[in-house]
Amino acid sequence: VDFFTGVNLLIHDCQYTAQEYGQGKTGWGHSTVEYVVDIALAASVKQLALFHHDPNRTDDQVDEIVRYAQERATDIAKRKGLSTVPEIWAAAEGTNVTFGER
C-alpha cells in the first residue's frame, strides 16, 4: 500500500468477486474487487480504475461490479470515519485519462 499511497489514479486488476475467488479461482494471479477497494481506501487514492474484467461478464455485470465497489468504499469510509472515498470506475478499451500539471 505504501507504494501507491496518495496517488491520483490506481489502475488495478479485479477480475473476481470474493465469492468467485473462493470457488476455485485462488492462485490464478488475479485480485478481488473487495481487496482492491480495501487497499485503495487504505492508501487514500483519489481515483480507482477497475480493469482486467472477467471476459465472461457483460457490460451490465461490469457496471454492477462498479456499483458494488462504490457502495463498499462508501460503507467502509463511513465506518472508519474517512473523509474521502475514491472515484471508482471501470477501465475500458479506448478510455483516455488526462492529468493536470503538477
PyMOL commands that place a pseudoatom at each C-alpha (Angstrom):
pseudoatom trace, name=CA, resn=VAL, resi=1, chain=A, elem=C, hetatm=0, pos=[0.000, 0.000, 0.000]
pseudoatom trace, name=CA, resn=ASP, resi=2, chain=A, elem=C, hetatm=0, pos=[2.865, 2.397, 0.740]
pseudoatom trace, name=CA, resn=PHE, resi=3, chain=A, elem=C, hetatm=0, pos=[3.920, 2.182, -2.904]
pseudoatom trace, name=CA, resn=PHE, resi=4, chain=A, elem=C, hetatm=0, pos=[0.773, 3.947, -4.138]
pseudoatom trace, name=CA, resn=THR, resi=5, chain=A, elem=C, hetatm=0, pos=[-0.376, 5.930, -1.115]
pseudoatom trace, name=CA, resn=GLY, resi=6, chain=A, elem=C, hetatm=0, pos=[-1.992, 9.191, -2.181]
pseudoatom trace, name=CA, resn=VAL, resi=7, chain=A, elem=C, hetatm=0, pos=[-1.796, 8.581, -5.922]
pseudoatom trace, name=CA, resn=ASN, resi=8, chain=A, elem=C, hetatm=0, pos=[-4.220, 10.352, -8.233]
pseudoatom trace, name=CA, resn=LEU, resi=9, chain=A, elem=C, hetatm=0, pos=[-5.139, 7.136, -10.043]
pseudoatom trace, name=CA, resn=LEU, resi=10, chain=A, elem=C, hetatm=0, pos=[-4.711, 3.475, -9.169]
pseudoatom trace, name=CA, resn=ILE, resi=11, chain=A, elem=C, hetatm=0, pos=[-5.416, 1.057, -12.020]
pseudoatom trace, name=CA, resn=HIS, resi=12, chain=A, elem=C, hetatm=0, pos=[-5.816, -2.435, -10.615]
pseudoatom trace, name=CA, resn=ASP, resi=13, chain=A, elem=C, hetatm=0, pos=[-6.882, -5.890, -11.724]
pseudoatom trace, name=CA, resn=CYS, resi=14, chain=A, elem=C, hetatm=0, pos=[-10.078, -7.109, -10.082]
pseudoatom trace, name=CA, resn=GLN, resi=15, chain=A, elem=C, hetatm=0, pos=[-11.254, -9.981, -12.200]
pseudoatom trace, name=CA, resn=TYR, resi=16, chain=A, elem=C, hetatm=0, pos=[-13.284, -11.671, -9.472]
pseudoatom trace, name=CA, resn=THR, resi=17, chain=A, elem=C, hetatm=0, pos=[-15.521, -11.060, -6.512]
pseudoatom trace, name=CA, resn=ALA, resi=18, chain=A, elem=C, hetatm=0, pos=[-14.515, -12.648, -3.212]
pseudoatom trace, name=CA, resn=GLN, resi=19, chain=A, elem=C, hetatm=0, pos=[-17.238, -15.250, -3.686]
pseudoatom trace, name=CA, resn=GLU, resi=20, chain=A, elem=C, hetatm=0, pos=[-15.956, -16.202, -7.146]
pseudoatom trace, name=CA, resn=TYR, resi=21, chain=A, elem=C, hetatm=0, pos=[-12.366, -16.259, -5.908]
pseudoatom trace, name=CA, resn=GLY, resi=22, chain=A, elem=C, hetatm=0, pos=[-13.318, -18.761, -3.225]
pseudoatom trace, name=CA, resn=GLN, resi=23, chain=A, elem=C, hetatm=0, pos=[-14.855, -21.064, -5.819]
pseudoatom trace, name=CA, resn=GLY, resi=24, chain=A, elem=C, hetatm=0, pos=[-11.664, -22.424, -7.316]
pseudoatom trace, name=CA, resn=LYS, resi=25, chain=A, elem=C, hetatm=0, pos=[-10.008, -19.227, -8.582]
pseudoatom trace, name=CA, resn=THR, resi=26, chain=A, elem=C, hetatm=0, pos=[-7.452, -18.943, -5.757]
pseudoatom trace, name=CA, resn=GLY, resi=27, chain=A, elem=C, hetatm=0, pos=[-3.875, -18.774, -7.010]
pseudoatom trace, name=CA, resn=TRP, resi=28, chain=A, elem=C, hetatm=0, pos=[-4.769, -17.722, -10.549]
pseudoatom trace, name=CA, resn=GLY, resi=29, chain=A, elem=C, hetatm=0, pos=[-2.926, -14.407, -10.126]
pseudoatom trace, name=CA, resn=HIS, resi=30, chain=A, elem=C, hetatm=0, pos=[-5.970, -12.133, -10.020]
pseudoatom trace, name=CA, resn=SER, resi=31, chain=A, elem=C, hetatm=0, pos=[-7.408, -9.865, -7.345]
pseudoatom trace, name=CA, resn=THR, resi=32, chain=A, elem=C, hetatm=0, pos=[-10.893, -9.485, -5.937]
pseudoatom trace, name=CA, resn=VAL, resi=33, chain=A, elem=C, hetatm=0, pos=[-12.882, -6.286, -6.108]
pseudoatom trace, name=CA, resn=GLU, resi=34, chain=A, elem=C, hetatm=0, pos=[-13.138, -6.311, -2.317]
pseudoatom trace, name=CA, resn=TYR, resi=35, chain=A, elem=C, hetatm=0, pos=[-9.358, -6.451, -1.889]
pseudoatom trace, name=CA, resn=VAL, resi=36, chain=A, elem=C, hetatm=0, pos=[-8.806, -3.693, -4.423]
pseudoatom trace, name=CA, resn=VAL, resi=37, chain=A, elem=C, hetatm=0, pos=[-11.346, -1.366, -2.779]
pseudoatom trace, name=CA, resn=ASP, resi=38, chain=A, elem=C, hetatm=0, pos=[-9.839, -2.046, 0.646]
pseudoatom trace, name=CA, resn=ILE, resi=39, chain=A, elem=C, hetatm=0, pos=[-6.288, -1.221, -0.411]
pseudoatom trace, name=CA, resn=ALA, resi=40, chain=A, elem=C, hetatm=0, pos=[-7.412, 1.847, -2.365]
pseudoatom trace, name=CA, resn=LEU, resi=41, chain=A, elem=C, hetatm=0, pos=[-9.074, 3.180, 0.783]
pseudoatom trace, name=CA, resn=ALA, resi=42, chain=A, elem=C, hetatm=0, pos=[-6.064, 2.308, 2.927]
pseudoatom trace, name=CA, resn=ALA, resi=43, chain=A, elem=C, hetatm=0, pos=[-3.829, 4.189, 0.501]
pseudoatom trace, name=CA, resn=SER, resi=44, chain=A, elem=C, hetatm=0, pos=[-6.133, 7.225, 0.158]
pseudoatom trace, name=CA, resn=VAL, resi=45, chain=A, elem=C, hetatm=0, pos=[-6.121, 7.035, -3.626]
pseudoatom trace, name=CA, resn=LYS, resi=46, chain=A, elem=C, hetatm=0, pos=[-8.185, 9.652, -5.444]
pseudoatom trace, name=CA, resn=GLN, resi=47, chain=A, elem=C, hetatm=0, pos=[-9.443, 7.504, -8.318]
pseudoatom trace, name=CA, resn=LEU, resi=48, chain=A, elem=C, hetatm=0, pos=[-9.641, 3.745, -8.749]
pseudoatom trace, name=CA, resn=ALA, resi=49, chain=A, elem=C, hetatm=0, pos=[-9.930, 2.232, -12.213]
pseudoatom trace, name=CA, resn=LEU, resi=50, chain=A, elem=C, hetatm=0, pos=[-11.002, -1.394, -12.155]
pseudoatom trace, name=CA, resn=PHE, resi=51, chain=A, elem=C, hetatm=0, pos=[-9.614, -3.410, -15.036]
pseudoatom trace, name=CA, resn=HIS, resi=52, chain=A, elem=C, hetatm=0, pos=[-8.983, -6.927, -16.311]
pseudoatom trace, name=CA, resn=HIS, resi=53, chain=A, elem=C, hetatm=0, pos=[-12.630, -7.796, -16.044]
pseudoatom trace, name=CA, resn=ASP, resi=54, chain=A, elem=C, hetatm=0, pos=[-13.727, -11.407, -16.349]
pseudoatom trace, name=CA, resn=PRO, resi=55, chain=A, elem=C, hetatm=0, pos=[-14.263, -11.859, -20.118]
pseudoatom trace, name=CA, resn=ASN, resi=56, chain=A, elem=C, hetatm=0, pos=[-17.497, -13.748, -19.435]
pseudoatom trace, name=CA, resn=ARG, resi=57, chain=A, elem=C, hetatm=0, pos=[-19.102, -10.660, -17.847]
pseudoatom trace, name=CA, resn=THR, resi=58, chain=A, elem=C, hetatm=0, pos=[-21.498, -8.476, -19.778]
pseudoatom trace, name=CA, resn=ASP, resi=59, chain=A, elem=C, hetatm=0, pos=[-21.183, -4.687, -19.714]
pseudoatom trace, name=CA, resn=ASP, resi=60, chain=A, elem=C, hetatm=0, pos=[-24.148, -4.585, -17.323]
pseudoatom trace, name=CA, resn=GLN, resi=61, chain=A, elem=C, hetatm=0, pos=[-22.392, -7.007, -14.985]
pseudoatom trace, name=CA, resn=VAL, resi=62, chain=A, elem=C, hetatm=0, pos=[-19.240, -4.872, -15.036]
pseudoatom trace, name=CA, resn=ASP, resi=63, chain=A, elem=C, hetatm=0, pos=[-21.403, -1.844, -14.207]
pseudoatom trace, name=CA, resn=GLU, resi=64, chain=A, elem=C, hetatm=0, pos=[-22.851, -3.777, -11.266]
pseudoatom trace, name=CA, resn=ILE, resi=65, chain=A, elem=C, hetatm=0, pos=[-19.326, -4.590, -10.025]
pseudoatom trace, name=CA, resn=VAL, resi=66, chain=A, elem=C, hetatm=0, pos=[-18.520, -0.867, -10.142]
pseudoatom trace, name=CA, resn=ARG, resi=67, chain=A, elem=C, hetatm=0, pos=[-21.677, -0.021, -8.179]
pseudoatom trace, name=CA, resn=TYR, resi=68, chain=A, elem=C, hetatm=0, pos=[-20.790, -2.693, -5.633]
pseudoatom trace, name=CA, resn=ALA, resi=69, chain=A, elem=C, hetatm=0, pos=[-17.244, -1.312, -5.328]
pseudoatom trace, name=CA, resn=GLN, resi=70, chain=A, elem=C, hetatm=0, pos=[-18.585, 2.228, -4.837]
pseudoatom trace, name=CA, resn=GLU, resi=71, chain=A, elem=C, hetatm=0, pos=[-21.021, 1.060, -2.145]
pseudoatom trace, name=CA, resn=ARG, resi=72, chain=A, elem=C, hetatm=0, pos=[-18.313, -0.925, -0.377]
pseudoatom trace, name=CA, resn=ALA, resi=73, chain=A, elem=C, hetatm=0, pos=[-15.936, 2.036, -0.399]
pseudoatom trace, name=CA, resn=THR, resi=74, chain=A, elem=C, hetatm=0, pos=[-18.616, 4.385, 0.935]
pseudoatom trace, name=CA, resn=ASP, resi=75, chain=A, elem=C, hetatm=0, pos=[-19.660, 1.966, 3.691]
pseudoatom trace, name=CA, resn=ILE, resi=76, chain=A, elem=C, hetatm=0, pos=[-16.089, 1.343, 4.841]
pseudoatom trace, name=CA, resn=ALA, resi=77, chain=A, elem=C, hetatm=0, pos=[-15.254, 5.053, 4.754]
pseudoatom trace, name=CA, resn=LYS, resi=78, chain=A, elem=C, hetatm=0, pos=[-18.266, 5.847, 6.942]
pseudoatom trace, name=CA, resn=ARG, resi=79, chain=A, elem=C, hetatm=0, pos=[-17.432, 3.102, 9.449]
pseudoatom trace, name=CA, resn=LYS, resi=80, chain=A, elem=C, hetatm=0, pos=[-13.792, 4.204, 9.674]
pseudoatom trace, name=CA, resn=GLY, resi=81, chain=A, elem=C, hetatm=0, pos=[-14.521, 7.925, 9.671]
pseudoatom trace, name=CA, resn=LEU, resi=82, chain=A, elem=C, hetatm=0, pos=[-12.568, 8.528, 6.471]
pseudoatom trace, name=CA, resn=SER, resi=83, chain=A, elem=C, hetatm=0, pos=[-13.150, 11.886, 4.823]
pseudoatom trace, name=CA, resn=THR, resi=84, chain=A, elem=C, hetatm=0, pos=[-12.570, 10.803, 1.231]
pseudoatom trace, name=CA, resn=VAL, resi=85, chain=A, elem=C, hetatm=0, pos=[-13.725, 7.963, -0.971]
pseudoatom trace, name=CA, resn=PRO, resi=86, chain=A, elem=C, hetatm=0, pos=[-12.031, 7.315, -4.302]
pseudoatom trace, name=CA, resn=GLU, resi=87, chain=A, elem=C, hetatm=0, pos=[-13.914, 7.855, -7.513]
pseudoatom trace, name=CA, resn=ILE, resi=88, chain=A, elem=C, hetatm=0, pos=[-14.327, 4.308, -8.850]
pseudoatom trace, name=CA, resn=TRP, resi=89, chain=A, elem=C, hetatm=0, pos=[-14.869, 3.411, -12.487]
pseudoatom trace, name=CA, resn=ALA, resi=90, chain=A, elem=C, hetatm=0, pos=[-14.342, 0.561, -14.934]
pseudoatom trace, name=CA, resn=ALA, resi=91, chain=A, elem=C, hetatm=0, pos=[-11.434, 0.919, -17.304]
pseudoatom trace, name=CA, resn=ALA, resi=92, chain=A, elem=C, hetatm=0, pos=[-12.378, 0.068, -20.859]
pseudoatom trace, name=CA, resn=GLU, resi=93, chain=A, elem=C, hetatm=0, pos=[-10.638, -0.118, -24.176]
pseudoatom trace, name=CA, resn=GLY, resi=94, chain=A, elem=C, hetatm=0, pos=[-10.260, 3.357, -25.616]
pseudoatom trace, name=CA, resn=THR, resi=95, chain=A, elem=C, hetatm=0, pos=[-10.543, 5.142, -22.265]
pseudoatom trace, name=CA, resn=ASN, resi=96, chain=A, elem=C, hetatm=0, pos=[-8.419, 8.292, -22.106]
pseudoatom trace, name=CA, resn=VAL, resi=97, chain=A, elem=C, hetatm=0, pos=[-7.266, 9.836, -18.853]
pseudoatom trace, name=CA, resn=THR, resi=98, chain=A, elem=C, hetatm=0, pos=[-5.999, 13.404, -18.691]
pseudoatom trace, name=CA, resn=PHE, resi=99, chain=A, elem=C, hetatm=0, pos=[-3.894, 14.607, -15.779]
pseudoatom trace, name=CA, resn=GLY, resi=100, chain=A, elem=C, hetatm=0, pos=[-3.374, 18.216, -14.839]
pseudoatom trace, name=CA, resn=GLU, resi=101, chain=A, elem=C, hetatm=0, pos=[0.001, 19.791, -14.243]
pseudoatom trace, name=CA, resn=ARG, resi=102, chain=A, elem=C, hetatm=0, pos=[1.827, 19.086, -11.002]
for i in range(1, 102): cmd.bond("trace and resi %d" % i, "trace and resi %d" % (i + 1))
show_as sticks, trace
zoom trace
